[in-house]
Amino acid sequence: MDTAVRSWLLAELGTATDLVDLEARYTRLGSARAVALEILRERLAALRAQPSTVNVSGVVAVGFAENIKAYERQIAALENGEPPAPDDPTDGSTGSGLGMLRLVERPRR
């Protein structure tokens, strides 16, 4: 893993991310995007395993629903190729050569 890939991963995952873990995952998975997706999916799964809101009447109320939505949005963006990773293929393909386009009907006015 070079410094550009490491910097991109830290920008996507936060500076508190363990660099040794990133290196091991990058060696195993082979791409920065795959590493970022794996870590974000683990973080999302951990949030989903906990209660999404905690209320102590009159004292405190904590909700994680927006955090869950933020992780889902970040994962979707990475799956769609945004932002581009330093080690992404330069021809714009994701490696499979197969894409999907979803057509959604617009609501009538």
Sequence and secondary structure as in RCSB ss.txt:
>XXXX:A:sequence
MDTAVRSWLLAELGTATDLVDLEARYTRLGSARAVALEILRERLAALRAQPSTVNVSGVVAVGFAENIKAYERQI
AALENGEPPAPDDPTDGSTGSGLGMLRLVERPRR
>XXXX:A:secstr
  HHHHHHHHHHH TTS HHHHHHHHHHH SHHHHHHHHHHHHHHHHHTS SEEEETTTEEEE HHHHHHHHHHH
HHHHTT S  TTS TTS  SS             
